[in-house]
Amino acid sequence: MLFALRSLLVVLALAAAQPLARAAEPVDLLLVLASDVSRSVDQAKFQLQREGYAAAISDKRVLEAITAGRHRRIAVAFVEWSGVSAQRVVIDWSLIDGPDAARKFGDQLIELPRSFAERTSISGGIDFSMALLARAPFEAARKTIDVSGDGTNNSGRDVTLARDEAVAKGVTINGLVILSDRPMVWNPEHTNPPGGLAHYYQSNVVGGPGAFVIVAENFNSFGQAIVKKLIAEIAEGGPAPPRPGG
């Protein structure tokens, strides 16, 4: 009896010594920025994505959208993807709640080196982003993967399967298409598929309530496209940008 009592006291003491599990911090949105760095993405396109996202996250209009939410903050992670087994977290989950946090995120993005230059597995990028969302240290009712790229899926599993599985789990996938002036010599339909890359993304990549595709033709349009895209993603129930041809 005495031994049992002592054992119970030890268990209670150990339990009291353990810190209570903390609930995940609430944010208005979990957003994965998933950037294509495959072989078709030359240095100019690479810089376009890095610098465009870095500038957009600190844009006054984006910050106003962030601080207008219920929790006045979002959590963002930046991923670069290429071939089926080539994905990397460039910047892990970061809380964005004002200009200082946004500037720090953007500065890191500019400074860090490129991850890959392999084939194009949009499906691999989506699957990797889903795993990243699952381990986020924040909690949000809305989860979005923002895919930017310049070509079709040519590595890994069918991209529509990855999209449909993500959407079934309540995740929205939006697309930012980077147009190519000239088709690739060895594979012209990769960057310029029949019907255009925006149509390909609309049919195969994006999904979920209000999902949309934005087209970027140059640096200026890319920066503005990202700003509009982020505002639409951050502002719950806000108007989405027009679909291609709309």
matplotlib code that plots the C-alpha trace (Angstrom):
import matplotlib.pyplot as plt

x = [0.0, 2.8, 4.7, 1.7, 1.2, 4.8, 4.5, 1.4, 3.2, 6.2, 3.9, 2.0, 5.3, 6.6, 3.4, 3.5, 7.1, 6.2, 5.2, 1.7, 1.4, 0.8, -2.0, -0.7, -0.8, -3.7, -3.2, -5.5, -3.8, -1.1, 0.5, 3.2, 4.9, 6.1, 8.5, 9.7, 13.5, 13.6, 16.0, 13.6, 13.8, 16.8, 18.6, 16.4, 13.2, 14.8, 15.6, 12.1, 10.5, 12.8, 12.8, 9.1, 8.0, 10.5, 9.1, 5.4, 5.4, 6.5, 4.1, 1.9, -1.3, -0.3, 0.5, -2.9, -4.6, -2.7, -3.5, -7.1, -7.7, -9.2, -5.8, -3.9, -1.1, -0.4, 2.2, 4.3, 6.9, 8.9, 9.7, 11.7, 10.9, 12.2, 12.4, 10.3, 12.8, 14.1, 12.2, 13.7, 12.3, 14.2, 12.4, 10.5, 7.3, 7.5, 5.0, 4.2, 2.4, 3.9, 6.6, 9.5, 8.7, 7.9, 11.2, 13.2, 11.4, 12.2, 15.9, 16.4, 14.8, 17.1, 20.3, 19.8, 21.2, 19.2, 18.3, 18.0, 17.9, 16.3, 13.1, 9.6, 7.5, 4.6, 3.1, 6.2, 6.1, 2.4, 3.0, 6.0, 4.0, 1.2, 3.7, 5.0, 1.4, 0.8, 3.7, 3.1, 3.5, 0.5, -3.2, -5.5, -8.9, -7.5, -4.5, -3.1, -0.3, 0.8, 2.5, 4.6, 6.2, 7.0, 6.3, 4.1, 4.5, 7.1, 8.4, 6.7, 3.1, 0.1, -0.2, -4.0, -3.9, -1.7, -4.1, -7.2, -5.8, -4.8, -8.2, -9.9, -8.0, -9.3, -6.2, -6.6, -3.9, -3.5, -1.1, 1.2, 2.3, 5.6, 5.4, 8.3, 9.1, 10.5, 9.6, 12.4, 14.2, 14.4, 10.9, 8.7, 5.5, 6.9, 6.8, 4.3, 1.7, -1.3, -3.8, -1.1, 0.5, -2.2, -4.8, -2.7, -2.5, -6.2, -7.0, -4.4, -2.8, -5.2, -8.1, -10.2, -12.8, -12.0, -8.8, -7.3, -4.4, -2.5, -0.1, 3.2, 4.9, 7.8, 9.3, 6.8, 3.8, 5.2, 5.5, 2.0, 0.6, 2.1, 0.7, -2.8, -2.5, -1.3, -4.1, -6.7, -5.3, -5.0, -8.3, -10.9, -13.8, -12.1, -12.5, -10.2, -8.2, -9.8, -9.2, -7.2, -9.2, -11.7]
y = [0.0, 2.4, 1.5, 2.2, 5.5, 6.5, 5.4, 7.6, 10.6, 10.1, 10.0, 13.1, 14.9, 14.0, 15.1, 18.4, 19.0, 18.6, 21.8, 21.9, 21.4, 24.8, 25.2, 26.2, 30.0, 31.1, 33.0, 34.0, 32.0, 29.4, 30.2, 28.2, 30.1, 27.2, 28.5, 26.6, 26.4, 23.8, 23.8, 26.0, 28.7, 30.7, 33.2, 36.1, 34.1, 32.9, 36.5, 37.5, 35.1, 35.8, 39.6, 39.7, 37.8, 39.7, 43.0, 41.9, 40.6, 44.1, 46.0, 48.4, 47.0, 43.4, 44.4, 46.2, 43.0, 41.0, 43.4, 43.6, 40.0, 38.7, 37.7, 40.4, 38.0, 35.2, 32.4, 32.0, 29.5, 29.6, 26.4, 25.8, 22.8, 21.1, 17.4, 14.6, 14.3, 17.9, 20.2, 22.4, 24.7, 28.0, 29.8, 27.8, 29.0, 32.7, 34.9, 38.0, 40.6, 43.9, 45.6, 44.4, 40.7, 41.2, 43.0, 40.2, 37.6, 39.4, 40.1, 36.3, 35.5, 37.7, 36.4, 32.7, 30.6, 28.8, 25.2, 23.2, 23.1, 19.8, 18.7, 20.1, 18.2, 20.4, 17.4, 16.9, 20.6, 20.3, 17.1, 18.6, 21.7, 19.6, 17.9, 21.4, 22.5, 19.4, 20.3, 24.0, 25.4, 27.7, 27.0, 28.5, 27.9, 28.6, 27.0, 27.9, 26.8, 29.4, 27.7, 29.8, 28.2, 28.4, 24.9, 21.8, 18.8, 16.5, 14.5, 12.5, 11.6, 13.1, 16.7, 16.5, 13.7, 15.8, 18.7, 16.8, 15.2, 18.6, 20.2, 17.2, 18.1, 21.7, 23.3, 25.9, 25.9, 29.1, 29.6, 32.3, 31.6, 33.0, 33.2, 32.4, 34.6, 31.6, 27.9, 25.6, 24.2, 20.6, 20.6, 23.5, 22.3, 22.3, 26.1, 26.7, 23.9, 23.8, 26.4, 28.2, 27.7, 29.7, 27.3, 24.3, 25.6, 26.4, 22.8, 20.8, 22.7, 25.1, 24.0, 24.8, 27.5, 30.7, 29.2, 31.4, 31.8, 35.0, 35.5, 37.4, 38.5, 40.6, 42.0, 44.8, 42.6, 39.9, 42.2, 43.6, 40.1, 38.8, 41.8, 41.2, 37.5, 37.9, 40.3, 38.0, 35.1, 36.9, 38.8, 36.2, 36.4, 39.1, 39.3, 37.0, 38.3, 37.6, 34.3, 34.1, 35.7, 37.1]
z = [0.0, 1.0, -2.2, -4.4, -2.7, -3.2, -6.9, -7.3, -5.8, -8.1, -11.1, -10.1, -9.4, -12.8, -14.5, -12.7, -13.8, -17.5, -19.3, -20.5, -24.3, -25.9, -28.5, -31.9, -32.4, -34.5, -37.8, -40.5, -43.3, -43.8, -47.1, -48.9, -51.7, -54.0, -56.6, -59.7, -60.1, -62.8, -65.8, -67.9, -65.3, -66.3, -64.0, -65.1, -64.2, -61.0, -59.9, -61.1, -58.6, -55.7, -56.0, -56.8, -53.8, -51.5, -52.7, -52.6, -49.0, -47.8, -50.1, -48.2, -49.7, -48.8, -45.2, -44.9, -46.0, -43.4, -40.5, -41.5, -40.7, -37.4, -36.0, -37.9, -38.9, -41.4, -41.5, -44.7, -45.9, -49.1, -51.0, -54.2, -56.3, -59.4, -60.1, -58.4, -55.5, -55.6, -53.1, -50.4, -47.7, -48.4, -45.5, -42.9, -41.3, -40.5, -38.8, -40.8, -38.7, -39.9, -41.9, -39.8, -40.1, -43.8, -44.5, -42.7, -44.8, -48.0, -47.1, -46.4, -49.7, -51.7, -49.9, -50.0, -52.9, -55.6, -54.7, -57.9, -61.7, -62.7, -64.3, -63.5, -61.0, -60.0, -58.4, -56.2, -55.3, -54.2, -52.2, -50.5, -49.7, -48.2, -45.8, -44.9, -44.1, -42.0, -39.6, -39.4, -35.9, -36.5, -36.8, -39.5, -41.0, -44.5, -46.1, -49.5, -51.8, -54.2, -57.2, -59.6, -62.6, -66.3, -67.6, -67.5, -65.2, -66.7, -63.7, -61.0, -60.7, -62.5, -61.2, -61.2, -58.6, -56.3, -56.8, -56.1, -53.0, -51.7, -52.4, -50.7, -47.6, -47.7, -49.3, -52.1, -54.9, -56.9, -59.9, -61.1, -64.6, -66.0, -69.8, -72.0, -75.0, -77.0, -76.8, -75.6, -78.6, -77.3, -75.8, -77.1, -75.6, -72.1, -71.7, -74.5, -74.4, -76.7, -75.5, -73.5, -70.1, -68.2, -69.6, -68.6, -65.0, -64.9, -66.1, -64.2, -61.3, -59.5, -57.4, -54.4, -53.6, -55.6, -57.0, -59.8, -62.2, -62.8, -65.8, -65.6, -68.8, -67.4, -64.1, -63.7, -64.4, -62.2, -59.2, -59.6, -60.2, -56.9, -55.0, -56.4, -55.8, -52.2, -51.4, -52.9, -50.9, -47.6, -47.7, -46.7, -49.0, -51.0, -54.8, -56.7, -59.7, -63.1, -64.7, -68.0, -70.7, -68.2]

ax = plt.figure().add_subplot(projection="3d")
ax.plot(x, y, z, "-o")
ax.set_aspect("equal")
plt.show()
